[in-house]
Amino acid sequence: MNIKEELYKQCESYVNKRLQTVEETIASHQKSLQSETKSSAGDKHETGRAMLQLEMEKASQQLSGIAQMKEVLAKLKIEITSEVVCLGSVVETSTTNYFISISVGLLMVDNKKYFAISPSSPIGKLILGKKIGESFDFNGAKNTIKKIF
C-alpha cells in the first residue's frame, strides 16, 4: 500500500471514529431527555433539560462538520498525482510533510510524520498551487517543497 492510500485510510478512520462518538453522545442525551421526569424540583428539572438540549445542539453541529469532512474525502482522488499542490497531494518539505485533505493533525506512516491539513488552513492556503522547489515562510521558518505526490 502506498503512503497516500494509508494516509487516506487513516483520515477515513478518524472521521468514522468521530461520527461514532457523536452518534453515541446523541443517543445518550436522547435517553437522558426521555428518562428525565418532572419532579417537585421544577427549576432543577428545566435546567437539566436545557443543558441536555445545548449538548444536543453542539453534537448536531459536530455531525455537520463530520459530514463536510466526508464530502472532502469523497472528492479526493488519491490515484492522481499533480505537479502542483492540490487537494489530495502529499507534500514533503524541507521541514514537514503534509497531506492536503482534512484537518486531522499528526498521522504516522512507516515511522514518518505527516500532518493531514485542510486546504483552507493557514498552511494549506500557503502551499496550494506551489510546485517542487518553491519556498514559503510559515511561523518564521522557511520551507522548500521537495516532493509532491
N, C-alpha and C positions, 0 to 999 in steps of 0.2 A: 504494500500500500504506500502511495506517495504522501509526502508531507501535507500537501494541500487537502487531500482526502481525509487524512487523520485530523487536521485542524477543523475541517468542516464537520466531521462526526463529533468532535468534542463540543463544538458550538451547538450542534443539534441536541446533544445530550444535556448541555447546560439549560437550553430553552425548555426541554421536556421536563427536567427536574423542577425548574421554576414553576412551570404550569401545574405539575402535580402538587407542589407545595401550596400554591394559591388555591387550587381546587379543594384541597383538604381543609384549608383555612375557612373557605366559604362554607363548606359543608358543616364544619364545626360551629361556625357562627349561626348558621340557619337552625341547627339543632338547639343551640343555646336560646335563640329567639323563640322557638316553639315551646321549649320547656319552661321558659320564664312565665310564671303565673302571677296574676295580680295578688299582691299581698297587702297587708294592712299598712305597710310602709310604702305608700303610693309613690312618693317622690323618688325614693331609692329605686323602685322598680322602673320608673320612667327614665332615670339617669342611666341605669344599666342598659335599657333598650336603646337609648340614644347613642351610647358608647358602641354598642354592637353594630348599630346602623352605620356609624362612622367607619368602623373597621370593615364593614361590608363594602362601603364606597371605595375605600382605599384598595381593597382586594380587587374590586372590579376595574379600577384604574390600572392595577398591575396586570390584569388579564389583557387589557387593551395594549399595553406595552409589549406583552409576550406575543400577541397577535402580530404586531408590527415587526418584531424580530423574526417571526416565522415567515412573514412576507419577504423580508430582506433575504433570508436564507434560501427561499424558493427562487429568487432572482439570480442567485449565484450560479455561475457556470464554471465549476471547478476544473473542467477539462480544457478550458480555453486559457491560453497564455497570451499576454499582451506585452508590447514593448513599453507601454506607459502604465503607470499605476492606476488601477481602476477597481471597482467593486469585485472582490474575489481574488485579487492579487495577493501573493505572498511577497513581501518586500524585505530584503536583507540590506541593512545599512551598516555603516561603519561602527555604530554603537548598539543598535537594537534591531530585532526582527519583528515584522508586523504582518498580520493577516487582516486585510481590509474586508470586514464583514459586519459583525455586530459587536457591541461593547460587552465583552466578556472579561477581559483582563488577561492575566497570565495563563498561557497554555504551554504544556511541555510535549515535545515530540523528539524522540531519540536523544533525550537529555539536553535538548536545545530549547531555549526560551523563545516564545513567540507571544506577542500581545495582540489579541483579537480586538480590533478597534472599529468603530463606526466611521464611515466616510465623512460624517458631519461633525466628528470630534475635532478638537483643535489640531491635533497631529494629522488626522485624516485629511483635513482641508489643506494642510501644508504640503502633503506628499501626493495628493491626487493629481494625475496628469504629468507627473515628473517621469524622467527616463533614467536609465542606468548612467551613472557618472555625474548626475546633477546633485547639487547640495542644497541643504536647507538648515536653518537655525531653529532649534527648539529648546526652550528652557536654558538659553545661553550656551548650548552645545552645538557645534557644527557637525552635521551628519551628511554623509555621502551615500547615495543609493548604489549598492554594489551588485545587486541581483534582483530581478523581478520574474516571478513565475506563477 
